[in-house]
Amino acid sequence: TVDTIGELQMVQPAEYWFLMGSDMLANFPEWRNPQRILRLCRIGVVPRPPLTALDVEARVPLEFHERFDVLPMAPEETSSTEVRNAIRTGRLRPDAVPRPVLEYIKKHRLYPAA
């Protein structure tokens, strides 16, 4: 993540956002160079049930508060990990991702079968 966002900033400087589900938030401080990620972009966290926006805000480490935003959205039960696994096993629900996204994934062989 830090390398990708760093490359994006070099090629096309802008205010980037990194979006994640609240399930990923707990491990964010352990990611490679989270402080640099926060210097390069803002983090948008989408509450994933059973967590609420208040739960998410309470879980953001204090040193990261200035660069995190909770993005209230309709609950999405499916995680990116589940989508990747479903693609790899050929069990992806037709409504799991938009058709153009699925076509891109297939064209670039992003998640090959195991």
Backbone as XML, in Angstrom:
<?xml version="1.0"?>
<chain id="A" units="angstrom">
  <residue number="1" name="THR">
    <atom name="N" x="0.825" y="-1.201" z="0.000"/>
    <atom name="CA" x="0.000" y="0.000" z="0.000"/>
    <atom name="C" x="0.862" y="1.254" z="0.000"/>
  </residue>
  <residue number="2" name="VAL">
    <atom name="N" x="1.830" y="1.309" z="0.886"/>
    <atom name="CA" x="2.657" y="2.507" z="0.973"/>
    <atom name="C" x="3.427" y="2.732" z="-0.325"/>
  </residue>
  <residue number="3" name="ASP">
    <atom name="N" x="3.917" y="1.662" z="-0.945"/>
    <atom name="CA" x="4.646" y="1.803" z="-2.215"/>
    <atom name="C" x="3.725" y="2.282" z="-3.333"/>
  </residue>
  <residue number="4" name="THR">
    <atom name="N" x="2.531" y="1.714" z="-3.413"/>
    <atom name="CA" x="1.582" y="2.087" z="-4.461"/>
    <atom name="C" x="1.171" y="3.550" z="-4.332"/>
  </residue>
  <residue number="5" name="ILE">
    <atom name="N" x="0.836" y="3.964" z="-3.135"/>
    <atom name="CA" x="0.422" y="5.354" z="-2.935"/>
    <atom name="C" x="1.594" y="6.300" z="-3.179"/>
  </residue>
  <residue number="6" name="GLY">
    <atom name="N" x="2.791" y="5.891" z="-2.780"/>
    <atom name="CA" x="3.987" y="6.698" z="-3.052"/>
    <atom name="C" x="4.203" y="6.880" z="-4.542"/>
  </residue>
  <residue number="7" name="GLU">
    <atom name="N" x="4.049" y="5.800" z="-5.311"/>
    <atom name="CA" x="4.192" y="5.879" z="-6.770"/>
    <atom name="C" x="3.125" y="6.791" z="-7.373"/>
  </residue>
  <residue number="8" name="LEU">
    <atom name="N" x="1.897" y="6.645" z="-6.910"/>
    <atom name="CA" x="0.821" y="7.505" z="-7.416"/>
    <atom name="C" x="1.145" y="8.976" z="-7.179"/>
  </residue>
  <residue number="9" name="GLN">
    <atom name="N" x="1.633" y="9.291" z="-5.996"/>
    <atom name="CA" x="1.959" y="10.686" z="-5.666"/>
    <atom name="C" x="3.087" y="11.213" z="-6.540"/>
  </residue>
  <residue number="10" name="MET">
    <atom name="N" x="4.042" y="10.364" z="-6.896"/>
    <atom name="CA" x="5.144" y="10.811" z="-7.757"/>
    <atom name="C" x="4.660" y="11.047" z="-9.184"/>
  </residue>
  <residue number="11" name="VAL">
    <atom name="N" x="3.838" y="10.142" z="-9.684"/>
    <atom name="CA" x="3.374" y="10.221" z="-11.075"/>
    <atom name="C" x="2.283" y="11.274" z="-11.236"/>
  </residue>
  <residue number="12" name="GLN">
    <atom name="N" x="1.359" y="11.315" z="-10.294"/>
    <atom name="CA" x="0.214" y="12.231" z="-10.386"/>
    <atom name="C" x="-0.105" y="12.765" z="-8.996"/>
  </residue>
  <residue number="13" name="PRO">
    <atom name="N" x="0.602" y="13.804" z="-8.556"/>
    <atom name="CA" x="0.342" y="14.342" z="-7.216"/>
    <atom name="C" x="-1.117" y="14.791" z="-7.082"/>
  </residue>
  <residue number="14" name="ALA">
    <atom name="N" x="-1.728" y="14.381" z="-5.981"/>
    <atom name="CA" x="-3.126" y="14.716" z="-5.717"/>
    <atom name="C" x="-3.431" y="14.367" z="-4.268"/>
  </residue>
  <residue number="15" name="GLU">
    <atom name="N" x="-4.634" y="14.702" z="-3.837"/>
    <atom name="CA" x="-5.066" y="14.262" z="-2.510"/>
    <atom name="C" x="-5.792" y="12.936" z="-2.687"/>
  </residue>
  <residue number="16" name="TYR">
    <atom name="N" x="-5.078" y="11.851" z="-2.428"/>
    <atom name="CA" x="-5.635" y="10.519" z="-2.569"/>
    <atom name="C" x="-6.295" y="10.076" z="-1.272"/>
  </residue>
  <residue number="17" name="TRP">
    <atom name="N" x="-7.252" y="9.186" z="-1.426"/>
    <atom name="CA" x="-7.921" y="8.551" z="-0.302"/>
    <atom name="C" x="-7.682" y="7.056" z="-0.408"/>
  </residue>
  <residue number="18" name="PHE">
    <atom name="N" x="-7.435" y="6.427" z="0.712"/>
    <atom name="CA" x="-7.374" y="4.976" z="0.788"/>
    <atom name="C" x="-8.599" y="4.540" z="1.575"/>
  </residue>
  <residue number="19" name="LEU">
    <atom name="N" x="-9.441" y="3.728" z="0.966"/>
    <atom name="CA" x="-10.665" y="3.289" z="1.621"/>
    <atom name="C" x="-10.483" y="1.879" z="2.159"/>
  </residue>
  <residue number="20" name="MET">
    <atom name="N" x="-10.976" y="1.676" z="3.371"/>
    <atom name="CA" x="-10.899" y="0.350" z="3.979"/>
    <atom name="C" x="-12.139" y="0.094" z="4.808"/>
  </residue>
  <residue number="21" name="GLY">
    <atom name="N" x="-12.450" y="-1.177" z="4.968"/>
    <atom name="CA" x="-13.507" y="-1.565" z="5.885"/>
    <atom name="C" x="-12.987" y="-1.516" z="7.306"/>
  </residue>
  <residue number="22" name="SER">
    <atom name="N" x="-13.901" y="-1.350" z="8.235"/>
    <atom name="CA" x="-13.497" y="-1.232" z="9.639"/>
    <atom name="C" x="-12.785" y="-2.481" z="10.145"/>
  </residue>
  <residue number="23" name="ASP">
    <atom name="N" x="-12.990" y="-3.619" z="9.488"/>
    <atom name="CA" x="-12.294" y="-4.829" z="9.913"/>
    <atom name="C" x="-10.785" y="-4.730" z="9.704"/>
  </residue>
  <residue number="24" name="MET">
    <atom name="N" x="-10.349" y="-3.893" z="8.751"/>
    <atom name="CA" x="-8.915" y="-3.724" z="8.488"/>
    <atom name="C" x="-8.265" y="-2.721" z="9.441"/>
  </residue>
  <residue number="25" name="LEU">
    <atom name="N" x="-9.073" y="-1.903" z="10.069"/>
    <atom name="CA" x="-8.565" y="-0.825" z="10.909"/>
    <atom name="C" x="-7.724" y="-1.326" z="12.080"/>
  </residue>
  <residue number="26" name="ALA">
    <atom name="N" x="-8.118" y="-2.424" z="12.672"/>
    <atom name="CA" x="-7.409" y="-2.926" z="13.868"/>
    <atom name="C" x="-5.935" y="-3.183" z="13.586"/>
  </residue>
  <residue number="27" name="ASN">
    <atom name="N" x="-5.618" y="-3.605" z="12.365"/>
    <atom name="CA" x="-4.234" y="-3.932" z="12.037"/>
    <atom name="C" x="-3.471" y="-2.790" z="11.386"/>
  </residue>
  <residue number="28" name="PHE">
    <atom name="N" x="-4.113" y="-1.674" z="11.121"/>
    <atom name="CA" x="-3.445" y="-0.592" z="10.410"/>
    <atom name="C" x="-2.134" y="-0.151" z="11.066"/>
  </residue>
  <residue number="29" name="PRO">
    <atom name="N" x="-2.062" y="0.009" z="12.382"/>
    <atom name="CA" x="-0.790" y="0.428" z="12.986"/>
    <atom name="C" x="0.360" y="-0.553" z="12.729"/>
  </residue>
  <residue number="30" name="GLU">
    <atom name="N" x="0.043" y="-1.800" z="12.370"/>
    <atom name="CA" x="1.071" y="-2.810" z="12.119"/>
    <atom name="C" x="1.452" y="-2.900" z="10.636"/>
  </residue>
  <residue number="31" name="TRP">
    <atom name="N" x="0.774" y="-2.159" z="9.776"/>
    <atom name="CA" x="1.111" y="-2.162" z="8.357"/>
    <atom name="C" x="2.511" y="-1.592" z="8.180"/>
  </residue>
  <residue number="32" name="ARG">
    <atom name="N" x="3.096" y="-1.843" z="7.031"/>
    <atom name="CA" x="4.411" y="-1.276" z="6.751"/>
    <atom name="C" x="4.275" y="0.230" z="6.581"/>
  </residue>
  <residue number="33" name="ASN">
    <atom name="N" x="4.939" y="0.965" z="7.427"/>
    <atom name="CA" x="5.029" y="2.423" z="7.384"/>
    <atom name="C" x="3.674" y="3.137" z="7.360"/>
  </residue>
  <residue number="34" name="PRO">
    <atom name="N" x="2.817" y="2.897" z="8.381"/>
    <atom name="CA" x="1.507" y="3.551" z="8.404"/>
    <atom name="C" x="1.601" y="5.079" z="8.479"/>
  </residue>
  <residue number="35" name="GLN">
    <atom name="N" x="2.657" y="5.599" z="9.122"/>
    <atom name="CA" x="2.800" y="7.055" z="9.205"/>
    <atom name="C" x="2.998" y="7.662" z="7.811"/>
  </residue>
  <residue number="36" name="ARG">
    <atom name="N" x="3.758" y="6.990" z="6.962"/>
    <atom name="CA" x="3.970" y="7.496" z="5.599"/>
    <atom name="C" x="2.677" y="7.408" z="4.793"/>
  </residue>
  <residue number="37" name="ILE">
    <atom name="N" x="1.938" y="6.333" z="4.970"/>
    <atom name="CA" x="0.642" y="6.213" z="4.284"/>
    <atom name="C" x="-0.219" y="7.418" z="4.633"/>
  </residue>
  <residue number="38" name="LEU">
    <atom name="N" x="-0.235" y="7.780" z="5.908"/>
    <atom name="CA" x="-1.057" y="8.911" z="6.347"/>
    <atom name="C" x="-0.535" y="10.249" z="5.836"/>
  </residue>
  <residue number="39" name="ARG">
    <atom name="N" x="0.761" y="10.343" z="5.577"/>
    <atom name="CA" x="1.295" y="11.587" z="4.992"/>
    <atom name="C" x="0.903" y="11.690" z="3.522"/>
  </residue>
  <residue number="40" name="LEU">
    <atom name="N" x="0.765" y="10.543" z="2.861"/>
    <atom name="CA" x="0.497" y="10.523" z="1.424"/>
    <atom name="C" x="-0.977" y="10.583" z="1.065"/>
  </residue>
  <residue number="41" name="CYS">
    <atom name="N" x="-1.856" y="10.196" z="1.998"/>
    <atom name="CA" x="-3.280" y="10.181" z="1.675"/>
    <atom name="C" x="-4.124" y="10.228" z="2.941"/>
  </residue>
  <residue number="42" name="ARG">
    <atom name="N" x="-5.402" y="10.437" z="2.745"/>
    <atom name="CA" x="-6.360" y="10.340" z="3.838"/>
    <atom name="C" x="-6.894" y="8.914" z="3.844"/>
  </residue>
  <residue number="43" name="ILE">
    <atom name="N" x="-7.377" y="8.485" z="4.998"/>
    <atom name="CA" x="-7.939" y="7.153" z="5.131"/>
    <atom name="C" x="-9.438" y="7.288" z="5.384"/>
  </residue>
  <residue number="44" name="GLY">
    <atom name="N" x="-10.208" y="6.643" z="4.554"/>
    <atom name="CA" x="-11.655" y="6.586" z="4.750"/>
    <atom name="C" x="-12.004" y="5.196" z="5.254"/>
  </residue>
  <residue number="45" name="VAL">
    <atom name="N" x="-12.653" y="5.132" z="6.398"/>
    <atom name="CA" x="-13.025" y="3.847" z="6.990"/>
    <atom name="C" x="-14.541" y="3.693" z="6.932"/>
  </residue>
  <residue number="46" name="VAL">
    <atom name="N" x="-14.968" y="2.595" z="6.354"/>
    <atom name="CA" x="-16.388" y="2.285" z="6.250"/>
    <atom name="C" x="-16.738" y="1.281" z="7.346"/>
  </residue>
  <residue number="47" name="PRO">
    <atom name="N" x="-17.674" y="1.646" z="8.225"/>
    <atom name="CA" x="-18.070" y="0.698" z="9.271"/>
    <atom name="C" x="-18.645" y="-0.578" z="8.650"/>
  </residue>
  <residue number="48" name="ARG">
    <atom name="N" x="-18.181" y="-1.707" z="9.133"/>
    <atom name="CA" x="-18.699" y="-2.992" z="8.670"/>
    <atom name="C" x="-19.382" y="-3.654" z="9.869"/>
  </residue>
  <residue number="49" name="PRO">
    <atom name="N" x="-20.626" y="-4.088" z="9.696"/>
    <atom name="CA" x="-21.354" y="-4.694" z="10.823"/>
    <atom name="C" x="-20.531" y="-5.779" z="11.497"/>
  </residue>
  <residue number="50" name="PRO">
    <atom name="N" x="-20.582" y="-5.856" z="12.796"/>
    <atom name="CA" x="-21.525" y="-5.191" z="13.682"/>
    <atom name="C" x="-21.056" y="-3.815" z="14.168"/>
  </residue>
  <residue number="51" name="LEU">
    <atom name="N" x="-19.911" y="-3.319" z="13.698"/>
    <atom name="CA" x="-19.410" y="-2.022" z="14.167"/>
    <atom name="C" x="-20.234" y="-0.874" z="13.600"/>
  </residue>
  <residue number="52" name="THR">
    <atom name="N" x="-20.330" y="0.189" z="14.398"/>
    <atom name="CA" x="-20.991" y="1.416" z="13.973"/>
    <atom name="C" x="-19.927" y="2.493" z="13.756"/>
  </residue>
  <residue number="53" name="ALA">
    <atom name="N" x="-20.346" y="3.646" z="13.247"/>
    <atom name="CA" x="-19.415" y="4.764" z="13.059"/>
    <atom name="C" x="-18.764" y="5.149" z="14.382"/>
  </residue>
  <residue number="54" name="LEU">
    <atom name="N" x="-19.519" y="5.157" z="15.465"/>
    <atom name="CA" x="-18.950" y="5.499" z="16.781"/>
    <atom name="C" x="-17.908" y="4.471" z="17.215"/>
  </residue>
  <residue number="55" name="ASP">
    <atom name="N" x="-18.171" y="3.202" z="16.943"/>
    <atom name="CA" x="-17.185" y="2.162" z="17.268"/>
    <atom name="C" x="-15.884" y="2.401" z="16.507"/>
  </residue>
  <residue number="56" name="VAL">
    <atom name="N" x="-16.014" y="2.733" z="15.230"/>
    <atom name="CA" x="-14.837" y="2.959" z="14.386"/>
    <atom name="C" x="-14.035" y="4.141" z="14.917"/>
  </residue>
  <residue number="57" name="GLU">
    <atom name="N" x="-14.715" y="5.249" z="15.187"/>
    <atom name="CA" x="-14.023" y="6.435" z="15.703"/>
    <atom name="C" x="-13.268" y="6.117" z="16.981"/>
  </residue>
  <residue number="58" name="ALA">
    <atom name="N" x="-13.847" y="5.300" z="17.828"/>
    <atom name="CA" x="-13.202" y="4.941" z="19.094"/>
    <atom name="C" x="-11.973" y="4.065" z="18.875"/>
  </residue>
  <residue number="59" name="ARG">
    <atom name="N" x="-11.896" y="3.361" z="17.754"/>
    <atom name="CA" x="-10.790" y="2.440" z="17.485"/>
    <atom name="C" x="-9.627" y="3.065" z="16.731"/>
  </residue>
  <residue number="60" name="VAL">
    <atom name="N" x="-9.816" y="4.252" z="16.190"/>
    <atom name="CA" x="-8.721" y="4.903" z="15.462"/>
    <atom name="C" x="-7.696" y="5.388" z="16.478"/>
  </residue>
  <residue number="61" name="PRO">
    <atom name="N" x="-6.439" y="4.958" z="16.350"/>
    <atom name="CA" x="-5.411" y="5.425" z="17.288"/>
    <atom name="C" x="-5.333" y="6.960" z="17.287"/>
  </residue>
  <residue number="62" name="LEU">
    <atom name="N" x="-5.161" y="7.534" z="18.454"/>
    <atom name="CA" x="-5.164" y="9.000" z="18.596"/>
    <atom name="C" x="-4.195" y="9.687" z="17.645"/>
  </residue>
  <residue number="63" name="GLU">
    <atom name="N" x="-3.018" y="9.108" z="17.445"/>
    <atom name="CA" x="-2.029" y="9.765" z="16.584"/>
    <atom name="C" x="-2.458" y="9.798" z="15.110"/>
  </residue>
  <residue number="64" name="PHE">
    <atom name="N" x="-3.491" y="9.048" z="14.757"/>
    <atom name="CA" x="-3.952" y="8.998" z="13.371"/>
    <atom name="C" x="-5.244" y="9.791" z="13.137"/>
  </residue>
  <residue number="65" name="HIS">
    <atom name="N" x="-5.859" y="10.315" z="14.186"/>
    <atom name="CA" x="-7.181" y="10.944" z="14.070"/>
    <atom name="C" x="-7.287" y="12.007" z="12.981"/>
  </residue>
  <residue number="66" name="GLU">
    <atom name="N" x="-6.250" y="12.812" z="12.811"/>
    <atom name="CA" x="-6.328" y="13.923" z="11.847"/>
    <atom name="C" x="-6.476" y="13.455" z="10.406"/>
  </residue>
  <residue number="67" name="ARG">
    <atom name="N" x="-6.064" y="12.239" z="10.095"/>
    <atom name="CA" x="-6.057" y="11.777" z="8.700"/>
    <atom name="C" x="-7.086" y="10.685" z="8.412"/>
  </residue>
  <residue number="68" name="PHE">
    <atom name="N" x="-7.910" y="10.337" z="9.415"/>
    <atom name="CA" x="-8.939" y="9.317" z="9.253"/>
    <atom name="C" x="-10.313" y="9.959" z="9.197"/>
  </residue>
  <residue number="69" name="ASP">
    <atom name="N" x="-11.157" y="9.425" z="8.337"/>
    <atom name="CA" x="-12.553" y="9.842" z="8.278"/>
    <atom name="C" x="-13.418" y="8.601" z="8.239"/>
  </residue>
  <residue number="70" name="VAL">
    <atom name="N" x="-14.503" y="8.624" z="8.999"/>
    <atom name="CA" x="-15.472" y="7.541" z="8.941"/>
    <atom name="C" x="-16.454" y="7.893" z="7.837"/>
  </residue>
  <residue number="71" name="LEU">
    <atom name="N" x="-16.668" y="6.950" z="6.933"/>
    <atom name="CA" x="-17.545" y="7.165" z="5.789"/>
    <atom name="C" x="-18.803" y="6.333" z="5.967"/>
  </residue>
  <residue number="72" name="PRO">
    <atom name="N" x="-19.876" y="6.972" z="6.428"/>
    <atom name="CA" x="-21.106" y="6.194" z="6.608"/>
    <atom name="C" x="-21.661" y="5.745" z="5.253"/>
  </residue>
  <residue number="73" name="MET">
    <atom name="N" x="-21.900" y="4.480" z="5.150"/>
    <atom name="CA" x="-22.433" y="3.898" z="3.920"/>
    <atom name="C" x="-23.416" y="2.807" z="4.307"/>
  </residue>
  <residue number="74" name="ALA">
    <atom name="N" x="-24.208" y="2.413" z="3.358"/>
    <atom name="CA" x="-25.074" y="1.252" z="3.585"/>
    <atom name="C" x="-24.174" y="0.058" z="3.868"/>
  </residue>
  <residue number="75" name="PRO">
    <atom name="N" x="-24.553" y="-0.764" z="4.810"/>
    <atom name="CA" x="-23.695" y="-1.907" z="5.157"/>
    <atom name="C" x="-23.422" y="-2.807" z="3.963"/>
  </residue>
  <residue number="76" name="GLU">
    <atom name="N" x="-22.169" y="-3.200" z="3.845"/>
    <atom name="CA" x="-21.738" y="-4.152" z="2.815"/>
    <atom name="C" x="-21.174" y="-5.350" z="3.547"/>
  </residue>
  <residue number="77" name="GLU">
    <atom name="N" x="-21.838" y="-6.454" z="3.391"/>
    <atom name="CA" x="-21.446" y="-7.655" z="4.118"/>
    <atom name="C" x="-20.211" y="-8.321" z="3.520"/>
  </residue>
  <residue number="78" name="THR">
    <atom name="N" x="-19.968" y="-8.148" z="2.230"/>
    <atom name="CA" x="-18.888" y="-8.857" z="1.555"/>
    <atom name="C" x="-17.583" y="-8.077" z="1.661"/>
  </residue>
  <residue number="79" name="SER">
    <atom name="N" x="-16.540" y="-8.739" z="2.109"/>
    <atom name="CA" x="-15.230" y="-8.095" z="2.210"/>
    <atom name="C" x="-14.434" y="-8.344" z="0.937"/>
  </residue>
  <residue number="80" name="SER">
    <atom name="N" x="-13.388" y="-7.559" z="0.732"/>
    <atom name="CA" x="-12.528" y="-7.749" z="-0.441"/>
    <atom name="C" x="-11.853" y="-9.119" z="-0.403"/>
  </residue>
  <residue number="81" name="THR">
    <atom name="N" x="-11.534" y="-9.596" z="0.786"/>
    <atom name="CA" x="-10.934" y="-10.929" z="0.917"/>
    <atom name="C" x="-11.898" y="-11.997" z="0.424"/>
  </residue>
  <residue number="82" name="GLU">
    <atom name="N" x="-13.164" y="-11.852" z="0.777"/>
    <atom name="CA" x="-14.161" y="-12.819" z="0.318"/>
    <atom name="C" x="-14.316" y="-12.769" z="-1.198"/>
  </residue>
  <residue number="83" name="VAL">
    <atom name="N" x="-14.277" y="-11.567" z="-1.770"/>
    <atom name="CA" x="-14.378" y="-11.434" z="-3.230"/>
    <atom name="C" x="-13.182" y="-12.115" z="-3.895"/>
  </residue>
  <residue number="84" name="ARG">
    <atom name="N" x="-11.974" y="-11.846" z="-3.415"/>
    <atom name="CA" x="-10.778" y="-12.471" z="-4.001"/>
    <atom name="C" x="-10.856" y="-13.996" z="-3.923"/>
  </residue>
  <residue number="85" name="ASN">
    <atom name="N" x="-11.254" y="-14.510" z="-2.760"/>
    <atom name="CA" x="-11.356" y="-15.960" z="-2.602"/>
    <atom name="C" x="-12.426" y="-16.543" z="-3.509"/>
  </residue>
  <residue number="86" name="ALA">
    <atom name="N" x="-13.542" y="-15.853" z="-3.654"/>
    <atom name="CA" x="-14.623" y="-16.345" z="-4.516"/>
    <atom name="C" x="-14.186" y="-16.356" z="-5.978"/>
  </residue>
  <residue number="87" name="ILE">
    <atom name="N" x="-13.420" y="-15.369" z="-6.393"/>
    <atom name="CA" x="-12.912" y="-15.338" z="-7.767"/>
    <atom name="C" x="-11.952" y="-16.508" z="-7.978"/>
  </residue>
  <residue number="88" name="ARG">
    <atom name="N" x="-11.052" y="-16.700" z="-7.024"/>
    <atom name="CA" x="-10.070" y="-17.785" z="-7.147"/>
    <atom name="C" x="-10.730" y="-19.156" z="-7.236"/>
  </residue>
  <residue number="89" name="THR">
    <atom name="N" x="-11.837" y="-19.341" z="-6.508"/>
    <atom name="CA" x="-12.495" y="-20.643" z="-6.478"/>
    <atom name="C" x="-13.630" y="-20.759" z="-7.486"/>
  </residue>
  <residue number="90" name="GLY">
    <atom name="N" x="-13.888" y="-19.679" z="-8.229"/>
    <atom name="CA" x="-14.956" y="-19.713" z="-9.227"/>
    <atom name="C" x="-16.345" y="-19.659" z="-8.630"/>
  </residue>
  <residue number="91" name="ARG">
    <atom name="N" x="-16.463" y="-19.138" z="-7.421"/>
    <atom name="CA" x="-17.760" y="-19.091" z="-6.734"/>
    <atom name="C" x="-18.247" y="-17.664" z="-6.471"/>
  </residue>
  <residue number="92" name="LEU">
    <atom name="N" x="-17.910" y="-16.749" z="-7.343"/>
    <atom name="CA" x="-18.292" y="-15.346" z="-7.155"/>
    <atom name="C" x="-19.758" y="-15.148" z="-7.515"/>
  </residue>
  <residue number="93" name="ARG">
    <atom name="N" x="-20.508" y="-14.539" z="-6.606"/>
    <atom name="CA" x="-21.905" y="-14.187" z="-6.885"/>
    <atom name="C" x="-21.940" y="-13.135" z="-7.987"/>
  </residue>
  <residue number="94" name="PRO">
    <atom name="N" x="-22.896" y="-13.199" z="-8.888"/>
    <atom name="CA" x="-22.957" y="-12.230" z="-9.991"/>
    <atom name="C" x="-23.066" y="-10.776" z="-9.528"/>
  </residue>
  <residue number="95" name="ASP">
    <atom name="N" x="-23.656" y="-10.542" z="-8.370"/>
    <atom name="CA" x="-23.845" y="-9.172" z="-7.882"/>
    <atom name="C" x="-22.743" y="-8.714" z="-6.926"/>
  </residue>
  <residue number="96" name="ALA">
    <atom name="N" x="-21.693" y="-9.501" z="-6.770"/>
    <atom name="CA" x="-20.658" y="-9.185" z="-5.780"/>
    <atom name="C" x="-19.813" y="-7.979" z="-6.166"/>
  </residue>
  <residue number="97" name="VAL">
    <atom name="N" x="-19.526" y="-7.805" z="-7.440"/>
    <atom name="CA" x="-18.752" y="-6.653" z="-7.922"/>
    <atom name="C" x="-19.376" y="-6.169" z="-9.234"/>
  </residue>
  <residue number="98" name="PRO">
    <atom name="N" x="-19.243" y="-4.883" z="-9.546"/>
    <atom name="CA" x="-19.756" y="-4.387" z="-10.826"/>
    <atom name="C" x="-19.081" y="-5.096" z="-12.001"/>
  </residue>
  <residue number="99" name="ARG">
    <atom name="N" x="-19.823" y="-5.288" z="-13.062"/>
    <atom name="CA" x="-19.323" y="-6.021" z="-14.233"/>
    <atom name="C" x="-17.998" y="-5.455" z="-14.769"/>
  </residue>
  <residue number="100" name="PRO">
    <atom name="N" x="-17.840" y="-4.118" z="-14.925"/>
    <atom name="CA" x="-16.555" y="-3.597" z="-15.420"/>
    <atom name="C" x="-15.382" y="-3.952" z="-14.502"/>
  </residue>
  <residue number="101" name="VAL">
    <atom name="N" x="-15.630" y="-4.006" z="-13.205"/>
    <atom name="CA" x="-14.580" y="-4.366" z="-12.256"/>
    <atom name="C" x="-14.188" y="-5.828" z="-12.458"/>
  </residue>
  <residue number="102" name="LEU">
    <atom name="N" x="-15.178" y="-6.693" z="-12.590"/>
    <atom name="CA" x="-14.896" y="-8.104" z="-12.803"/>
    <atom name="C" x="-14.146" y="-8.322" z="-14.117"/>
  </residue>
  <residue number="103" name="GLU">
    <atom name="N" x="-14.535" y="-7.595" z="-15.167"/>
    <atom name="CA" x="-13.839" y="-7.714" z="-16.451"/>
    <atom name="C" x="-12.380" y="-7.287" z="-16.324"/>
  </residue>
  <residue number="104" name="TYR">
    <atom name="N" x="-12.131" y="-6.207" z="-15.586"/>
    <atom name="CA" x="-10.758" y="-5.742" z="-15.365"/>
    <atom name="C" x="-9.948" y="-6.804" z="-14.610"/>
  </residue>
  <residue number="105" name="ILE">
    <atom name="N" x="-10.546" y="-7.353" z="-13.572"/>
    <atom name="CA" x="-9.870" y="-8.386" z="-12.769"/>
    <atom name="C" x="-9.495" y="-9.577" z="-13.643"/>
  </residue>
  <residue number="106" name="LYS">
    <atom name="N" x="-10.443" y="-10.003" z="-14.467"/>
    <atom name="CA" x="-10.176" y="-11.157" z="-15.336"/>
    <atom name="C" x="-9.127" y="-10.829" z="-16.399"/>
  </residue>
  <residue number="107" name="LYS">
    <atom name="N" x="-9.262" y="-9.660" z="-17.028"/>
    <atom name="CA" x="-8.332" y="-9.263" z="-18.093"/>
    <atom name="C" x="-6.890" y="-9.228" z="-17.595"/>
  </residue>
  <residue number="108" name="HIS">
    <atom name="N" x="-6.702" y="-8.716" z="-16.390"/>
    <atom name="CA" x="-5.359" y="-8.563" z="-15.844"/>
    <atom name="C" x="-4.958" y="-9.714" z="-14.917"/>
  </residue>
  <residue number="109" name="ARG">
    <atom name="N" x="-5.791" y="-10.725" z="-14.857"/>
    <atom name="CA" x="-5.498" y="-11.931" z="-14.052"/>
    <atom name="C" x="-5.028" y="-11.565" z="-12.633"/>
  </residue>
  <residue number="110" name="LEU">
    <atom name="N" x="-5.815" y="-10.725" z="-11.972"/>
    <atom name="CA" x="-5.408" y="-10.238" z="-10.654"/>
    <atom name="C" x="-5.475" y="-11.309" z="-9.575"/>
  </residue>
  <residue number="111" name="TYR">
    <atom name="N" x="-6.423" y="-12.212" z="-9.686"/>
    <atom name="CA" x="-6.590" y="-13.235" z="-8.645"/>
    <atom name="C" x="-6.686" y="-14.596" z="-9.313"/>
  </residue>
  <residue number="112" name="PRO">
    <atom name="N" x="-5.564" y="-15.161" z="-9.733"/>
    <atom name="CA" x="-5.593" y="-16.447" z="-10.433"/>
    <atom name="C" x="-6.081" y="-17.579" z="-9.518"/>
  </residue>
  <residue number="113" name="ALA">
    <atom name="N" x="-6.627" y="-18.595" z="-10.141"/>
    <atom name="CA" x="-7.100" y="-19.766" z="-9.396"/>
    <atom name="C" x="-5.933" y="-20.427" z="-8.672"/>
  </residue>
  <residue number="114" name="ALA">
    <atom name="N" x="-6.239" y="-20.923" z="-7.502"/>
    <atom name="CA" x="-5.192" y="-21.579" z="-6.685"/>
    <atom name="C" x="-4.834" y="-22.933" z="-7.242"/>
  </residue>
</chain>
